Amino acid sequence: MTLRKLAVTVVGAVVLVLDQATFAAAQPVDLWTVTGVPVDATGTSPSAAKEAALAQGRQKAWTEVFRRVTPSTEWSRQPQLSDEELEPMVKSFGISGEKHSSTRYLATVTYVFNPASVRTALRKSGTQFSESTSKPVLVVPLNGTAWAPDSAWGRAWANEARRGRLVPVAVPVGDVQDMTSLATISSAADWAMLKPLADRYGASSVLVASANKSGNSLRVNMTHIQPTGRAQRGGSYAPQGGEDEAALAQRAAGSVADGLQESWKRSTSVDYGQQSALVVSVPFNNLSEWVSIKRHLDGTRLIQTLSIQELNMANAKVRLDYVGKVEQLQTALSQTNLFLNVDANGTWTLSRNAASTAAASGSVVP
């Protein structure tokens, strides 16, 4: 192979990796798929053991989905569904690592729920829940002061980045473009230093999470850096049962990621019995911008119906019928860079200008 061909091949490979990284970071959050559910059950026959195991897994997966979209204050109110009620809510499942005998069945199962069925069950039970997805939090896992993606702590966060969450977690790819920022990153970094890295991953904030061994325990120190400031927090995690280093790191990372969710879910969980309407002016520069704005409005779950009352080449007047509070609608829209403001005369305007909208930050403090 000539040097020129080799160079073209290497450049092409780098571009492919970057494209894949960007593509992965841009994927929508999948709240309704629960992966890696371990099942283990017995029965009077192989088929009976398998059915019992799959039913067991459905209950575990239902709890996972419920907790993804509700704050912890709602968890004691989780609807207790029978398997006859729950089975139709799962539209598909996949099995791996299957093992069985004449009376026992073990496997790892992925369950994919029907979103409409989940919403119906939650609304029927009167549960307040959220489907408003925040911009990602970029987590930089450090071993001490060094970025170490291949460590147990780094791999734990890579796993967390693949989970469906209302506050998605992103981790750096670690390619050439990232290395300058990662080489100097620390808990002392400020937003101006981290903004280029955050922008690359569409993140609204950066969590620098440093892990150190302390005897058998894992000590975690976190600095959450946002445009509006910073917050620090620490915690220690002792091994439970027979946890090895990887399992301990995974539990600690999961606990931190759960903390990122909680304040977001508390502020965005909606009472679907509360319905309101707004007439909103939407200025735009051209037709393509209007099409983009309308697409985001159509994709905002809180908006039940959108009615266009007037439309010309520079402005639209629309009626938004929505559920929840107007502040929650503002927060949901701000995550797609649309900002809903009201002036002194009570006129509502939707635009891409975030200057006067407090909801724009989408900040979540762990």
Beta strands, then each sheet from edge to edge (+ up, - down):
strand 1: 33-42
strand 2: 90-100
strand 3: 104-113
strand 4: 137-143
strand 5: 146-147
strand 6: 169-170
strand 7: 205-214
strand 8: 217-226
strand 9: 229-237
strand 10: 275-283
strand 11: 303-311
strand 12: 315-323
strand 13: 339-342
strand 14: 348-351
sheet 1: 1+ 3- 2+
sheet 2: 5+ 4- 6-
sheet 3: 5+ 4- 7- 8+ 9-
sheet 4: 11+ 12- 10+ 14+ 13-
end
